[in-house]
Amino acid sequence: MAISSRRILRWAQPQSETVSNMIVGGYGAWAGDYAAAEATMQRVSTAMGREVMHGHCFFDHNWGWTAIEGDQTLLSAWGAWIAAKPGRSVSISVPLLPYSTDGGTTLEPARGDFAGLANGVYDSHFATLGQNLAASAEWNTAILRLGWEFNGYSWPWSPTQDRTSGSLAQAVADWKVGFTRAVQAIRSTCPGVKIMWCPSLGYDALPGYSLENLYPDDGAVDYVGFGAYDYNLNVTDYSNDVAGRLQRWEDNWSKPNGYANMVALASAHGKDLAHVEWGLWPLSYQSQQGGGDDSVFIEKTAEYCRQYNVRLSVYNNSIPEHMLETYHDAQLAYQEIFNRYFA
């Protein structure tokens, strides 16, 4: 059943008063030591109006396989944050392929090598990642968002960046096999990790490829979900009022590879939903028209999380364009809804 178009009364009157046990997380900035991680999460907690017990971090694709195998500075800093208080956890976005070896100057030969990925050329790097995670009680059951937003143009693990498969169709096929191989390699040394499969909302750079067309082997996936922000890609004619904001949500719900399709895929494959990396979007930013201070987007996202039993929500509070602090009404809506209905 689709989410209705009605506003959820001030801010929300959900269908039941039951408090969900969805993990509510956020991320704020890269942290190179424990003090920075602690300060980052304190800022995120202040913005959300609650103590946030789940953080999120990224391995950097611009520093070669060494970073993907387990950035030791990052693992140490966030591991200390986890260990400092019972109940804390952190999920990680892990590149599927690197782009460069030295911060962006020297290109990594593996970039766009989906044929190599599918043929196991890089399995050892993912097995090393598993070893590094398994070595710490803070990380041996982590959630890994592997090869995120792969259906866009931006990342060296997007099939649009193929250099070896020979065609887009073959690159997509090799991506799916390579994703599964990478997961198998990680689990060979760290069987407790959980894997999230996470395209971006909509077709993005792969028009005509449905979620089912892009989905890898069931055995390689524990969670499915989107990276999603408050815009509808390349659509710029929404009114900046409640009606326009509701229409944007409904369009993102029903469009190909939208929310409805993700819910259907999760149900068909028996997978839990996660909503990792979502956020508000300015009225005009990076050529996209967002909702700005859009409490409707917050309300509808909360309703989606409740209605479809989303297991993990991670809000991107890292830069002013997305920070809750930037948006008065939306921040109040977030604090009201998420702190009332999500434990």
C-alpha positions as CSV (number, residue, x, y, z in Angstrom):
1,M,0.0,0.0,0.0
2,A,1.4,3.4,-1.0
3,I,1.9,6.2,1.5
4,S,-1.1,8.5,1.3
5,S,-0.8,12.1,0.2
6,R,-2.3,13.6,3.3
7,R,-0.2,15.6,5.7
8,I,0.4,13.9,8.9
9,L,-1.1,16.3,11.4
10,R,1.3,18.5,13.3
11,W,3.8,17.1,12.8
12,A,2.6,13.6,12.6
13,Q,-0.3,11.4,13.7
14,P,0.8,7.9,12.5
15,Q,-1.5,5.0,12.2
16,S,-0.5,3.7,15.6
17,E,1.3,5.0,18.6
18,T,3.7,2.1,18.7
19,V,7.3,3.2,19.0
20,S,9.6,1.6,16.4
21,N,13.0,0.2,17.3
22,M,14.5,1.4,14.0
23,I,18.1,2.5,14.6
24,V,18.3,6.3,14.1
25,G,21.7,7.5,13.0
26,G,23.4,10.4,11.5
27,Y,26.8,11.6,10.3
28,G,28.5,14.9,10.4
29,A,32.1,14.9,9.2
30,W,35.2,12.8,8.7
31,A,36.9,12.3,12.0
32,G,40.6,11.5,12.3
33,D,40.6,10.8,16.0
34,Y,38.4,9.9,18.9
35,A,37.9,13.5,20.0
36,A,36.8,14.6,16.6
37,A,34.4,11.6,16.4
38,E,32.9,12.5,19.8
39,A,32.6,16.2,18.8
40,T,31.0,15.3,15.5
41,M,28.4,13.1,17.1
42,Q,27.6,15.6,19.8
43,R,26.9,18.2,17.1
44,V,24.7,15.7,15.2
45,S,22.9,14.8,18.5
46,T,22.2,18.5,19.2
47,A,20.8,19.0,15.7
48,M,18.5,15.9,16.0
49,G,17.5,16.7,19.6
50,R,18.4,13.3,20.9
51,E,21.5,11.3,21.7
52,V,22.5,9.7,18.5
53,M,23.9,6.3,19.1
54,H,24.6,5.3,15.5
55,G,27.2,7.0,13.3
56,H,28.2,6.6,9.7
57,C,31.6,7.0,8.0
58,F,33.2,6.6,4.6
59,F,36.3,4.9,3.3
60,D,37.9,7.2,0.7
61,H,38.1,5.9,-2.9
62,N,40.9,8.4,-3.6
63,W,43.5,6.6,-1.5
64,G,43.7,3.3,-3.3
65,W,43.1,-0.2,-2.0
66,T,44.8,0.6,1.3
67,A,41.8,2.8,2.4
68,I,39.3,0.3,1.1
69,E,41.0,-2.6,3.0
70,G,40.2,-0.6,6.2
71,D,41.3,2.9,6.9
72,Q,43.1,2.4,10.2
73,T,42.8,6.0,11.3
74,L,39.1,6.0,10.8
75,L,38.5,2.5,12.3
76,S,40.5,3.5,15.4
77,A,38.8,6.9,15.9
78,W,35.2,5.5,15.4
79,G,36.1,2.3,17.2
80,A,37.0,4.3,20.3
81,W,33.7,6.2,20.0
82,I,31.8,2.9,19.8
83,A,33.6,1.5,22.8
84,A,33.1,4.6,25.0
85,K,29.4,3.8,25.5
86,P,27.3,0.6,25.3
87,G,24.8,0.6,22.5
88,R,26.8,2.7,20.1
89,S,27.4,1.5,16.5
90,V,28.7,2.8,13.2
91,S,28.0,1.7,9.6
92,I,30.5,2.2,6.8
93,S,30.2,3.2,3.2
94,V,32.8,1.1,1.4
95,P,33.9,1.8,-2.2
96,L,33.7,-1.2,-4.6
97,L,36.7,0.2,-6.6
98,P,39.2,2.9,-6.0
99,Y,39.7,6.0,-8.2
100,S,43.2,7.1,-7.3
101,T,46.1,6.2,-5.1
102,D,47.2,9.5,-3.6
103,G,44.2,11.8,-3.1
104,G,43.2,12.3,-6.7
105,T,46.4,12.8,-8.7
106,T,47.6,9.4,-9.7
107,L,44.7,7.3,-11.2
108,E,44.2,3.8,-9.9
109,P,44.3,1.1,-12.6
110,A,41.4,-0.7,-11.0
111,R,39.0,2.2,-11.6
112,G,36.1,1.1,-13.8
113,D,37.6,-2.5,-14.1
114,F,34.3,-4.4,-13.8
115,A,35.7,-7.4,-15.7
116,G,38.5,-7.7,-13.2
117,L,36.1,-7.3,-10.3
118,A,33.8,-10.1,-11.7
119,N,36.8,-12.4,-12.3
120,G,38.1,-12.1,-8.7
121,V,41.2,-10.0,-9.4
122,Y,40.4,-7.9,-6.3
123,D,39.1,-10.5,-3.9
124,S,42.2,-10.4,-1.7
125,H,41.6,-6.7,-0.9
126,F,38.1,-7.4,0.3
127,A,39.3,-10.4,2.3
128,T,41.8,-8.1,4.0
129,L,39.0,-5.7,4.8
130,G,37.2,-8.5,6.5
131,Q,40.3,-9.4,8.5
132,N,40.7,-5.8,9.7
133,L,37.0,-5.6,10.7
134,A,37.2,-9.0,12.4
135,A,40.1,-8.0,14.5
136,S,38.0,-5.6,16.6
137,A,34.9,-6.2,18.6
138,E,33.6,-2.8,17.6
139,W,33.6,-3.7,13.9
140,N,33.1,-7.4,13.5
141,T,29.3,-7.0,13.0
142,A,29.3,-3.7,11.2
143,I,26.9,-2.8,8.4
144,L,28.7,-2.1,5.2
145,R,27.1,0.0,2.5
146,L,29.2,-1.5,-0.4
147,G,29.5,0.3,-3.7
148,W,26.8,2.9,-2.9
149,E,24.9,5.0,-5.5
150,F,26.4,2.9,-8.3
151,N,23.7,3.8,-10.7
152,G,24.9,7.4,-10.9
153,Y,27.8,9.0,-12.8
154,S,30.0,10.0,-9.9
155,W,31.8,7.0,-8.6
156,P,34.5,4.8,-10.1
157,W,32.4,1.8,-9.3
158,S,29.5,3.0,-11.5
159,P,29.0,0.9,-14.7
160,T,28.9,4.2,-16.6
161,Q,32.7,4.4,-15.8
162,D,33.5,1.0,-17.4
163,R,36.9,0.6,-18.9
164,T,37.1,-3.2,-19.4
165,S,33.7,-4.9,-19.9
166,G,33.1,-3.5,-23.4
167,S,29.5,-2.4,-23.1
168,L,27.2,-1.0,-20.5
169,A,25.1,-4.1,-20.4
170,Q,28.2,-6.2,-19.8
171,A,29.4,-3.7,-17.2
172,V,26.2,-4.0,-15.3
173,A,26.4,-7.8,-15.4
174,D,30.0,-7.8,-14.3
175,W,29.1,-5.3,-11.5
176,K,26.5,-7.7,-10.1
177,V,28.9,-10.6,-10.1
178,G,31.8,-8.5,-8.8
179,F,29.6,-7.2,-5.9
180,T,28.7,-10.7,-4.9
181,R,32.4,-11.8,-5.1
182,A,33.4,-8.9,-2.9
183,V,30.8,-9.8,-0.3
184,Q,31.9,-13.4,-0.3
185,A,35.6,-12.3,0.2
186,I,34.7,-10.0,3.1
187,R,32.6,-12.7,4.7
188,S,35.3,-15.3,4.3
189,T,37.3,-13.5,6.9
190,C,34.5,-11.6,8.8
191,P,31.3,-13.6,8.6
192,G,29.4,-11.3,11.0
193,V,29.2,-8.3,8.8
194,K,25.9,-7.2,7.2
195,I,25.8,-5.8,3.7
196,M,23.6,-3.1,2.4
197,W,22.8,-2.7,-1.4
198,C,22.2,0.9,-2.0
199,P,21.4,2.5,-5.4
200,S,20.4,6.2,-5.6
201,L,16.7,7.0,-6.1
202,G,15.4,6.6,-9.6
203,Y,17.1,5.5,-12.8
204,D,19.8,8.2,-12.4
205,A,22.5,7.4,-15.0
206,L,21.2,4.0,-15.9
207,P,17.8,4.6,-17.7
208,G,15.9,1.5,-18.4
209,Y,17.6,-0.6,-15.8
210,S,15.1,-1.6,-13.1
211,L,16.0,-2.3,-9.5
212,E,15.6,-6.0,-10.3
213,N,17.9,-5.7,-13.3
214,L,20.6,-4.2,-11.0
215,Y,20.1,-6.4,-8.0
216,P,22.9,-8.9,-7.2
217,D,22.7,-12.4,-5.7
218,D,20.3,-12.7,-2.7
219,G,23.0,-14.3,-0.6
220,A,25.2,-11.1,-0.9
221,V,22.6,-8.7,0.6
222,D,21.1,-8.2,4.0
223,Y,19.6,-4.7,3.6
224,V,18.3,-2.8,0.6
225,G,17.6,0.9,0.4
226,F,18.3,4.3,-1.2
227,G,20.5,7.2,-0.9
228,A,17.7,9.8,-1.2
229,Y,17.5,13.6,-1.0
230,D,14.6,16.0,-1.3
231,Y,14.6,16.6,-5.0
232,N,13.3,14.8,-8.1
233,L,16.2,14.5,-10.5
234,N,16.1,17.1,-13.3
235,V,12.5,18.1,-12.5
236,T,12.3,21.8,-11.6
237,D,8.7,23.0,-11.8
238,Y,7.4,22.2,-8.3
239,S,5.7,25.0,-6.4
240,N,7.3,25.9,-3.1
241,D,4.3,25.1,-0.9
242,V,2.7,22.1,0.7
243,A,1.1,21.0,-2.5
244,G,4.3,21.2,-4.5
245,R,6.3,19.4,-1.8
246,L,3.7,16.6,-1.6
247,Q,3.8,16.3,-5.3
248,R,7.6,15.9,-5.3
249,W,7.3,13.1,-2.7
250,E,4.5,11.4,-4.7
251,D,6.6,11.6,-7.9
252,N,9.6,10.1,-6.2
253,W,7.4,7.4,-4.7
254,S,5.8,6.3,-8.0
255,K,8.5,6.9,-10.6
256,P,10.6,4.0,-12.0
257,N,13.1,2.8,-9.3
258,G,11.3,5.0,-6.8
259,Y,10.3,4.2,-3.2
260,A,7.4,1.9,-4.3
261,N,9.7,-0.2,-6.4
262,M,12.2,-0.5,-3.6
263,V,9.5,-1.6,-1.1
264,A,8.4,-4.2,-3.7
265,L,11.9,-5.5,-4.2
266,A,12.6,-5.8,-0.5
267,S,9.4,-7.8,-0.1
268,A,10.0,-10.0,-3.0
269,H,13.5,-10.9,-1.8
270,G,12.8,-11.0,1.9
271,K,15.2,-8.2,2.8
272,D,15.1,-5.5,5.4
273,L,14.9,-1.9,4.3
274,A,17.5,0.6,5.4
275,H,17.5,4.4,4.6
276,V,21.1,5.4,4.7
277,E,22.2,8.8,3.6
278,W,19.1,10.9,3.2
279,G,18.5,14.6,3.7
280,L,17.0,18.0,2.9
281,W,18.0,19.8,-0.3
282,P,18.2,23.6,-0.9
283,L,15.7,25.3,-3.3
284,S,18.5,25.4,-5.8
285,Y,21.7,23.4,-5.5
286,Q,23.9,21.5,-8.0
287,S,21.3,22.2,-10.7
288,Q,18.5,20.5,-8.8
289,Q,15.4,22.1,-7.3
290,G,14.9,20.9,-3.7
291,G,12.3,21.6,-1.1
292,G,14.4,23.8,1.1
293,D,12.9,24.1,4.6
294,D,10.6,21.2,3.9
295,S,8.9,19.6,6.9
296,V,6.7,17.6,4.5
297,F,9.7,15.7,3.3
298,I,10.6,14.9,6.9
299,E,7.1,13.8,7.7
300,K,6.7,11.6,4.7
301,T,10.2,10.0,5.3
302,A,9.2,9.2,8.8
303,E,5.9,7.7,7.6
304,Y,7.8,5.6,5.1
305,C,10.2,4.4,7.8
306,R,7.3,3.4,10.1
307,Q,4.9,1.9,7.5
308,Y,7.6,-0.3,5.9
309,N,9.6,-1.2,9.1
310,V,12.8,0.4,8.0
311,R,15.6,-1.0,10.2
312,L,18.2,1.8,9.9
313,S,17.9,5.5,9.1
314,V,21.0,7.7,8.7
315,Y,20.5,11.4,8.1
316,N,23.3,13.4,6.3
317,N,24.0,16.3,8.6
318,S,27.5,17.0,7.3
319,I,27.3,20.2,5.2
320,P,25.1,23.3,5.5
321,E,23.1,22.4,2.4
322,H,21.7,19.4,4.3
323,M,22.1,20.2,7.9
324,L,19.0,20.3,10.0
325,E,20.2,23.4,11.7
326,T,19.9,25.2,8.3
327,Y,16.1,24.6,8.2
328,H,14.0,25.8,11.1
329,D,10.7,24.1,10.3
330,A,12.2,20.9,9.1
331,Q,14.4,20.6,12.1
332,L,11.5,21.0,14.4
333,A,9.6,18.4,12.5
334,Y,12.5,16.0,12.6
335,Q,12.9,16.4,16.4
336,E,9.1,16.0,16.9
337,I,8.5,13.0,14.8
338,F,11.7,11.0,15.0
339,N,12.1,11.5,18.8
340,R,8.5,10.6,19.5
341,Y,8.0,7.5,17.3
342,F,11.5,6.0,16.9
343,A,13.2,4.7,20.0
